[in-house]
Amino acid sequence: MDWSSLNIEEKMLHFILPLWAILSMASVYLTSSYRTMVGIYVLGVVIGLIIVVPDWPYFYRSPLSWNEPLGVEIVQPRQSLPNSHR
């Protein structure tokens, strides 16, 4: 995922969560049921997470190009010493 896709995801989540919060507040006003309000808001959060969290192909519109590593030095592991108690 690239930076522009992360920006899109963040904007989508900032739109989805308040929308469901407003809908859940309207439902508590109409039904006077706290349980319904929480259920509607949890449903909205789950839908928002399903839309935003997975790496959908929609978010791969401008992939990042990685640079080649500069002079990588391979370090050999140390030889283990025999068990000697001094």
C-alpha positions in Angstrom: 0.0 0.0 0.0 1.3 3.5 -0.8 1.0 6.8 1.0 -1.8 8.2 -1.2 -3.8 5.1 -0.5 -3.2 5.4 3.2 -4.5 9.0 2.9 -7.6 7.8 1.1 -8.2 5.1 3.8 -7.9 7.6 6.5 -10.4 10.0 4.9 -12.8 7.1 4.3 -12.6 6.1 7.9 -13.1 9.7 9.1 -16.2 9.8 7.0 -17.7 6.4 7.8 -17.3 6.5 11.6 -19.0 9.9 12.2 -21.8 8.9 9.7 -22.6 5.8 11.7 -22.3 7.7 15.0 -24.9 10.2 13.7 -27.2 7.3 12.5 -26.9 5.6 15.9 -27.7 8.8 17.7 -30.8 9.3 15.5 -31.8 5.7 16.2 -31.6 6.3 20.0 -33.7 9.5 19.6 -36.3 7.6 17.6 -36.4 4.3 19.5 -35.2 5.4 23.0 -33.1 2.2 23.0 -29.5 2.4 24.1 -29.1 -1.2 22.9 -30.1 -0.3 19.4 -27.8 2.6 19.3 -24.8 0.5 20.4 -25.7 -2.2 17.9 -26.0 0.2 15.0 -22.7 1.9 15.9 -20.9 -1.5 16.3 -22.3 -2.5 12.9 -20.9 0.7 11.4 -17.5 0.2 13.0 -17.3 -3.4 11.6 -18.4 -2.2 8.1 -15.8 0.5 8.3 -13.1 -1.9 9.3 -14.0 -4.3 6.5 -13.8 -1.5 4.0 -10.5 0.0 5.3 -8.3 -2.7 6.9 -7.8 -5.3 4.2 -5.4 -4.5 1.3 -8.0 -4.3 -1.4 -6.7 -3.9 -5.0 -8.3 -0.5 -5.1 -5.5 0.8 -2.8 -2.7 -0.3 -5.2 -3.1 2.5 -7.7 0.3 4.0 -7.3 2.8 1.4 -5.9 6.0 2.4 -4.2 9.3 1.8 -5.9 11.9 0.6 -3.5 15.6 1.5 -3.8 18.3 -1.0 -4.2 20.3 -1.6 -1.0 23.6 0.2 -0.7 26.7 -2.0 0.0 25.3 -4.7 2.3 27.9 -6.3 4.5 27.3 -9.9 5.5 28.3 -10.6 9.0 29.4 -14.1 9.9 28.0 -15.5 13.2 30.4 -15.9 16.0 31.8 -19.4 16.7 30.4 -20.8 19.9 33.1 -21.5 22.5 33.2 -24.9 24.2 31.6 -25.2 27.5 34.3 -24.5 30.0 33.7 -23.5 33.6 36.4 -21.4 35.2 
